[in-house]
Amino acid sequence: MDFADVIGLINTNRGNGKKKNLDRMKQLLIELDHPEENLSCIHVAGTNGKGSICAYISQILQEAGYRVGVFTSPHLERINERIQINGQQILTDDLIHLTEIIQPIVDRLEVDRGEKFYSFEILTAIALLYFQQQQPDIVILETGVGGRIDATNVIAKPLVSVIGSIGHDHMHVLGTDLTAIAQHKAGIIKSNCPAVIYPVQEEIRYIFADVSNELDAPLTQLDKNQVTIKASTYGQQVFDYKDWSDLMIQLSGIHQVYNTMVAVEAVHVLNRQGYAISTAQIYEGLSRTKWSGRMEQLSEQPFVLVDGAHNEEGVMMLSKSLEQIAPIKNGHYSLE
C-alpha cells in the first residue's frame, strides 16, 4: 500500500443509507482492541467554530507542557492535517501503516454486515489507533457531523464535552430546525461528565440544560453579555471575560471571541480535575493560536481574506466580522 491507496480508500464514495446508530463503529473498535479506551479526551461538537475551539484548547495545553493529540476535519491541503500531536501532522508512513491494519478488518466487516463504512468512520478509527500508540496526555476529538451518532461519539467518559455554535448545516442528517440539530449535538454529553456550551440561541438553551440534568452532567452555558470587547481589528482582538482582563487573540471576528470563552471554560474544567494550567499559560496560549482558512489574509495589496464560512450562520457571522475591518469596507466579495 502507498499514499495513493490511502487517499483512494478515503475518497471512495463509501457508506450506504442513513446511519442510525454507532453499532458499526463500535464493532470496528472491538476488532481493533478498543483503541479509544484509556485515552483522556475532550470531545468537541457544534455547527461552526469547532476547529477554532480545538485550536485554542490545544495551544493552551501545549503552553502548559502537555502533549496534545488533535483530530479535526476537514483538511485544507493534506489529509495528514486531520491527525496531529502538538501541531505535528501524522507522518505519511504512519498513516499508510495504520490503514494497512484497518482496511482488511473493514473489508471483512462490510461483507459480514452487508453495509459500507463511511470514510469518516475509517479516519476516526485511524486517529484513535494512532493516539493509542502515541499516548499523548490529552486528545481533542472534533465531531464530523452532529454528535449523537457521529463516529467520534464512542468515548464513554470524556474529560469535558464542548459544544460550539448551533446553526443550519447537514440538515439532511440532523433535521431542518435548530431544535433537532441541537438535540443531535447534545448527544455528546455523557453521564457525570462536565459540559461547556457556546452562547447559543436563547430558544435552544433548554435542550442542553435538560440533557445535562438528566445525565447529572455539570453544565456551563455561556452568555454573550459576559464579554466586553475593547479592540477588534484584523489580526488582533482584545476583550475582557468575567474576571479576565485584556485577553488577546489573533483570529478575527466576534465569533472567535465567543469561541475563546468556550476554550477558557473547558480549561477551567480541566484544572478542577487536577490538570495544572496557569493563568499566564492561558493568556499565552490564546495569543499564539492560529487557524488557517479562518479569515486568513492571503494578500495585502490588494487586501484579500479567505474564510471557510459555508452555511447561513457562518456567512452571517463573516459579514458582521467584515464590517469591523476598515480596509475592506468598500471591497468585493466572492462566495464559492
For each residue, the residues with C-beta under 8 A, 3 or more apart:
1: 5 6 96 99 100 103
2: 5 6 96
3: 6 7 92 95 96
4: 7 8
5: 1 2 8 9 96 99
6: 1 2 3 9 10 79 95 96 99
7: 3 4 10 11 79
8: 4 5 11 12
9: 5 6 12 99 103 119 122
10: 6 7 79 119 122 123
11: 7 8 119
12: 8 9 119
13:
14: 116 117 118 119 122
15: 19 116 117 118 119
16: 115 116
17: 115
18: 173
19: 15 24 118 149 173
20: 149
21: 24 149
22: 25 26 149 151 153 154
23: 26 27
24: 19 21 27 28 109 113 115 117 121
25: 22 28 29 121 124 125 151 154
26: 22 23 29 30 154
27: 23 24 30 31 109 113
28: 24 25 31 32 102 105 106 109 117 121 125
29: 25 26 32 34 35 36 125 128 154
30: 26 27 33 34
31: 27 28 105 109
32: 28 29 35 101 102 105 125 128 129
33: 30
34: 29 30 37
35: 29 32 39 125 128 129 131 132
36: 29 39 41 128 132 154 155
37: 34
38: 132
39: 35 36 128 131 132 139 155
40: 137 138 139 159
41: 36 138 139 140 141 155 158 159
42: 57 138 139 140 141 158 159 160 162 266
43: 141 143 152 153 155 158 160 161 162 188
44: 50 53 54 57 140 141 142 143 162 163 164
45: 50 142 143 146 147 150 161 162 163 164 185 188
46: 49 50 53 143 162 163 164 165 166 185 198
47: 164 165 166 167 168 169 181 185 311 313 314
48: 164 165 167 169 255 309 311 313 314 317
49: 46 52 53 164 165 198 255 256 258 259 262
50: 44 45 46 53 54 72 142 143 164
51: 54 55 72 142 291 294
52: 49 55 56 251 256 259 289 291 294
53: 44 46 49 50 56 57 162 164 259 262 263 266
54: 44 50 51 57 58 70 72 140 142
55: 51 52 58 59 70 289 290 291
56: 52 53 59 60 249 259 260 262 263 285 286 289
57: 42 44 53 54 60 61 140 162 263 266 267
58: 54 55 61 62 68 70 87 140
59: 55 56 62 63 285 286 288 289
60: 56 57 63 64 263 267 277 281 282 285 286
61: 57 58 64 66 68 137 138 267 270 277 285
62: 58 59 65 66 67 68 86 87 285
63: 59 60 277 281 282 284 285 288
64: 60 61 275 276 277 278 281 285
65: 62
66: 61 62 136 137 138 275
67: 62 85 86 136 137 138
68: 58 61 62 85 86 136 137 138 139 140
69: 83 84 85 127 130 131 134 136 138 139 140
70: 54 55 58 83 84 85 139 140 142
71: 82 83 124 127 131 139 140 141 142 152
72: 50 51 54 81 82 84 140 142
73: 82 120 123 142 144
74: 82
75: 78 79 80 81 82
76: 81 292 293
77: 81
78: 75 81 89
79: 6 7 10 75 82 95 123
80: 75 83 89 90 91 92 95
81: 72 75 76 77 78 84 89
82: 71 72 73 74 75 79 123 127
83: 69 70 71 80 89 90 95 123 126 127 130
84: 69 70 72 81 87 88 89 90
85: 67 68 69 70 88 90 131 134 136
86: 62 67 68 136
87: 58 62 84
88: 84 85
89: 78 80 81 83 84
90: 80 83 84 85 94 95 130
91: 80 94 95
92: 3 80 95 96
93: 96 97
94: 90 91 97 98 130
95: 3 6 79 80 83 90 91 92 98 99 126
96: 1 2 3 5 6 92 93 99 100
97: 93 94 100 101
98: 94 95 101 102 126 129 130
99: 1 5 6 9 95 96 102 103 122 126
100: 1 96 97 103
101: 32 97 98 104 105 129
102: 28 32 98 99 105 106 122 125 126 129
103: 1 9 99 100 106 107
104: 101 107 108
105: 28 31 32 101 102 108 109
106: 28 102 103 109 110 117 122
107: 103 104 110 111
108: 104 105 111 112
109: 24 27 28 31 105 106 112 113 117
110: 106 107 113 114 115 116 117
111: 107 108 114
112: 108 109
113: 24 27 109 110
114: 110 111
115: 16 17 24 110
116: 14 15 16 110
117: 14 15 24 28 106 109 110 121 122
118: 14 15 19 121 122 151
119: 9 10 11 12 14 15 122 123
120: 73 123 124 144 145 151
121: 24 25 28 117 118 124 125 151
122: 9 10 14 99 102 106 117 118 119 125 126
123: 10 73 79 82 83 119 120 126 127
124: 25 71 120 121 127 128 144 151 152 154
125: 25 28 29 32 35 102 121 122 128 129 151
126: 83 95 98 99 102 122 123 129 130
127: 69 71 82 83 123 124 130 131 141
128: 29 32 35 36 39 124 125 131 132 154
129: 32 35 98 101 102 125 126 132 133
130: 69 83 90 94 98 126 127 133 134
131: 35 39 69 71 85 127 128 134 135 136 139
132: 35 36 38 39 128 129 135
133: 129 130
134: 69 85 130 131
135: 131 132
136: 66 67 68 69 85 86 131 139
137: 40 61 66 67 68
138: 40 41 42 61 66 67 68 69 159 270
139: 39 40 41 42 68 69 70 71 131 136
140: 41 42 44 54 57 58 68 69 70 71 72
141: 41 42 43 44 71 127 152 155
142: 44 45 50 51 54 70 71 72 73 152
143: 43 44 45 46 50 146 147 150 152 153 188
144: 73 120 124 150 151 152
145: 120 150 170 173 174
146: 45 143 149 150 170 173 174 181 184 185 187
147: 45 143 150 153 163 184 185 186 187 188
148: 153 183 184 186 187 188
149: 19 20 21 22 146 153 184 187
150: 45 143 144 145 146 147 153 187 188
151: 22 25 118 120 121 124 125 144 154
152: 43 71 124 141 142 143 144 155
153: 22 43 143 147 148 149 150 187 188
154: 22 25 26 29 36 124 128 151
155: 36 39 41 43 141 152 158 190
156: 190
157: 190 192 193
158: 41 42 43 155 161 188 190 193
159: 40 41 42 138 193 194 269 270 273
160: 42 43 193 194 195 196 266 269 270
161: 43 45 158 188 189 190 193 194 195 196 217
162: 42 43 44 45 46 53 57 195 196 262 266
163: 44 45 46 147 166 185 186 188 189 195 196 197 198 200 208
164: 44 45 46 47 48 49 50 53 198 259 262
165: 46 47 48 49 198 200 255 258 313
166: 46 47 163 178 181 182 185 198 200 201 204
167: 47 48 178 181 311 312 313 314
168: 47 171 176 178 181 311 312 313
169: 47 48 174 181 310 311 313 314
170: 145 146 173 174
171: 168 174 175 176 181
172:
173: 18 19 145 146 170 184
174: 145 146 169 170 171 180 181 184
175: 171 179 180 181 183 184
176: 168 171 180
177: 180 181
178: 166 167 168 181 182 201 203 204
179: 175 182 183 203 204 207
180: 174 175 176 177 183 184
181: 47 146 166 167 168 169 171 174 175 177 178 184 185
182: 166 178 179 185 186 200 204 207 208
183: 148 175 179 180 186 187 207
184: 146 147 148 149 173 174 175 180 181 187
185: 45 46 47 146 147 163 166 181 182 188
186: 147 148 163 182 183 189 207 208 211
187: 146 147 148 149 150 153 183 184
188: 43 45 143 147 148 150 153 158 161 163 185
189: 161 163 186 193 195 208 211 212 215 217
190: 155 156 157 158 161 193 215 217
191: 215 216 217
192: 157 215 216 217
193: 157 158 159 160 161 189 190 215 217
194: 159 160 161 217 218 219 220 269
195: 160 161 162 163 189 208 212 217 218 219 220
196: 160 161 162 163 220 222 262 265 266 269
197: 163 200 205 208 219 220 221 222 262
198: 46 49 163 164 165 166 222 258 259 261 262
199: 221 222 223 224 226 258 261
200: 163 165 166 182 197 204 205 208 221
201: 166 178 204 205
202: 205
203: 178 179
204: 166 178 179 182 200 201 207 208
205: 197 200 201 202 208 209 221
206: 209 210
207: 179 182 183 186 204 210 211
208: 163 182 186 189 195 197 200 204 205 211 212 219 221
209: 205 206 212 213 219 221
210: 206 207 213 214
211: 186 189 207 208 214 215 217
212: 189 195 208 209 215 216 217 218 219
213: 209 210 216 219
214: 210 211
215: 189 190 191 192 193 211 212
216: 191 192 212 213
217: 161 189 190 191 192 193 194 195 211 212
218: 194 195 212
219: 194 195 197 208 209 212 213
220: 194 195 196 197 265 269
221: 197 199 200 205 208 209
222: 196 197 198 199 226 258 261 262 265
223: 199 226
224: 199 227 258
225:
226: 199 222 223 241 242 261
227: 224 239 240 241 257 258 261
228: 239 240 241
229: 232 237 238 239 254 257
230: 238 239 240 246
231: 236 237 238
232: 229 237 238 252 254 324
233: 236 237 252 324 325 326
234: 252 295 297 305 325 327
235: 250 252 297
236: 231 233 248 249 250
237: 229 231 232 233 248 249 251 252 256 257
238: 229 230 231 232 246 247 248
239: 227 228 229 230 246 247 257 260
240: 227 228 230 244 245 246 247
241: 226 227 228 244 247 260 261 264
242: 226
243:
244: 240 241 247 264
245: 240
246: 230 238 239 240
247: 238 239 240 241 244 260 264 283 286
248: 236 237 238 283 286 287
249: 56 236 237 256 257 260 286 287 289
250: 235 236 287 288 289 290
251: 52 237 256 259 289 290 291 294 295
252: 232 233 234 235 237 256 295 321 324 325
253: 256 257 294 295 317 318 320 321 324
254: 229 232 257 258 317 320 321 324
255: 48 49 165 258 259 317 321
256: 49 52 237 249 251 252 253 259 260 294
257: 227 229 237 239 249 253 254 260 261
258: 49 165 198 199 222 224 227 254 255 261 262
259: 49 52 53 56 164 198 251 255 256 262 263
260: 56 239 241 247 249 256 257 263 264 286
261: 198 199 222 226 227 241 257 258 264 265
262: 49 53 56 162 164 196 197 198 222 258 259 265 266
263: 53 56 57 60 259 260 266 267 286
264: 241 244 247 260 261 267 268 282 286
265: 196 220 222 261 262 268 269
266: 42 53 57 160 162 196 262 263 269 270
267: 57 60 61 263 264 270 271 277 282
268: 264 265 271 272
269: 159 160 194 196 220 265 266 272 273
270: 61 138 159 160 266 267 273 275 277
271: 267 268 274 275 276 277
272: 268 269
273: 159 269 270
274: 271
275: 64 66 270 271
276: 64 271
277: 60 61 63 64 267 270 271 281 282
278: 64 281 282
279: 282 283
280: 283 284
281: 60 63 64 277 278 284 285
282: 60 63 264 267 277 278 279 285 286
283: 247 248 279 280 286 287
284: 63 280 281 287 288
285: 56 59 60 61 62 63 64 281 282 288 289
286: 56 59 60 247 248 249 260 263 264 282 283 289
287: 248 249 250 283 284
288: 59 63 250 284 285
289: 52 55 56 59 249 250 251 285 286
290: 55 250 251
291: 51 52 55 251 294
292: 76 296
293: 76 296 306 307 308
294: 51 52 251 253 256 291 307 308
295: 234 251 252 253 305 306 307 318 321
296: 292 293 305 306 307
297: 234 235 300 303 304 305
298: 304 305 306
299: 302 303 304
300: 297 303
301:
302: 299
303: 297 299 300 327 328 331
304: 297 298 299
305: 234 295 296 297 298 322 325 328
306: 293 295 296 298
307: 293 294 295 296 318
308: 293 294 314
309: 48 314 315 317 318
310: 169 314 315
311: 47 48 167 168 169 314 315
312: 167 168 315 316
313: 47 48 165 167 168 169 316 317
314: 47 48 167 169 308 309 310 311 317 318
315: 309 310 311 312 318 319 335
316: 312 313 319 320
317: 48 253 254 255 309 313 314 320 321
318: 253 295 307 309 314 315 321 322
319: 315 316 322 323
320: 253 254 316 317 323 324
321: 252 253 254 255 295 317 318 324 325
322: 305 318 319 325 328 329 331 333
323: 319 320 329
324: 232 233 252 253 254 320 321
325: 233 234 252 305 321 322 328 329
326: 233 329
327: 234 303 331
328: 303 305 322 325 331
329: 322 323 325 326
330:
331: 303 322 327 328
332:
333: 322
334:
335: 315
336:
